[in-house]
Amino acid sequence: MSTNQPDDLALVQAFLQQNSDIETIEVMVTDMNGVLRGKWLQPAGLEKLLNGGEFKMPLTSVTPDIWGRDVAELCAKTNDGDGLCEPIVGSLHRLPWLKRPTAQLLLQLHDTNNNPWAYDPRVILKNVFAQYQALGLRPVSAPELEFHLFAENLDEKGAPVIPASRSNGHTHTGGQLFAIDAMQEQAPLLYEIRETAKAMQLPLDGIIKELGPSQYEANLMHLDDPVQVADNTQLIKRVIKGVAQKHGYIASFMAKPFTELDGNGLHLHTSILNSDGKNIFDDGTEHGTPELLHAIAGLATSLADSMLVFAPHRNSYRRFIAGGHAPVTPTWGYENRYVAMRIPTGDHKARRIEHRVAGADVNPYLLQAVVLAGMLHGINNKLTPGEPTTHTSENVTPTLPRTWQDAVTLFEQSEFIKDYLGEPFRHAFTAIKREEQLEFDRHISAFEYDSYLVMA
């Protein structure tokens, strides 16, 4: 199915003419864990799809657990039936890092009545965006996402291996933050990431060396379409992973690969334009408008309920330790990197909120959905935040959920999530995370054997 079939078909035909050697087109939906799942098509199959044909995938394609297994409760709800797939034609691009001629295409899932499927993360974000559009507002956003480069081989315990570098040796004490020489050591890989992003029309703004050994940060440019921003974030992660694999590395967006080293975060910068194109957070000063304060308050009051989105996995909660760089309280402040919501200073026309809670393991569609919903909640209800935080100490008493289990419970009971993102999402994401927790509970770790096998 296609919402703009003639134009879409022309674009696809032009792409296939310009890439006549393409053998395979990977067509993919994004599941609730942010994992791409789909099928391989031949070029003729793609033309058929855009020329009025149907392409189907199970409705449960967007609701498996992290291991790709169906969640029985959700299968029963849909009778494991198929849905229709809408191609996102703007995402059709060649994958330059692969040896065989291959392209990719994102899909959006619909039910058999052609209604956007309420469990699809892309649909969930579009529904929140529609609430802004109804008010004549348009969010502008840009993500910053961190990742590690690890050796392809794991150590004897199955842990990732940080490759030695000329500038840092084997030390894990520091990662040479912003070090140009360290960047030059990975120049072939980093240049290829940049060139691939350009070829795929992904607005990569830059890459920097981050604090951890072998850790980097990729920044995307601001756009005034949150769905496109999420598509771009999903695809730049794939570019980074694919190019890294080509160069013999694992690019990992895992939230906390090592207890003693910095984890991977995803910071989201967001402002809002009105129908005249003016930033509603800008009052010509560094302080910002009442709407800015309302949005901050909405984010603060909804943060605990949304924690399962910002930190969706068991490993995610290892980032949130007192003294770490991940916020553990719903604080805000001006030009303060020790808070959950930072208001960067500088040009007042670009006044915005930097949301600093999520890990890089977050689903980019759901991240924007809950951030935008939180801001809208504050604006709609004219909420007011507490005073801005001015201290720079990370040693504060945590008030946000500290465990996966607590986050699931709050999410499951959240009226905010139900009202702004929908009951189907609240139900499905809860079911997925409950199933994943049960699986972790079934496994006994080596550390437990070391602790209790003899001494208990």
Buried (B, 14 or more C-beta within 10 A) or exposed (E): BBEEBEEBBEBBBEBBEEBEEBEBBBBBBBBBBBBBBBBEBEBEBBBBBBBEEEBBBBBBBBBBBBEEEBBEBBBEBBEEEBBBBBBBBEBBBBBBBBEEBBBBBBBBBBBEEEEBBBBBBBBBBBBBBEBBEEEEBBBBBBBBBBBBBBBEEEEEEEEBEBBEBEBBEEEBEEBBEEBEEBBEBBEEBBEBBBEBBEEBEBBBEEBBBBBBBBBBBBBBEBBBBBBBBBBBBBBBBBBBBBBBBBBEBBBBBBBBBBEEBBBBBBBBBBBBBEEEEEBBBBBEEEEBBEBBBBBBBBBBBBBBBBBBBBBBBBBBBBBBBEEBBBBBBBBBBBEBBBBBBBBBEEEBEBBBBBBBBBBBBBBBBBBBBBBBBBBBBBBEEEBEBEEBBEEEEBEBEEEBBBEBBBBBBBBBEBEBBBEBBBEBBBBBBBBBBBBBBEEEEEEEEEEEEEEEEEEE
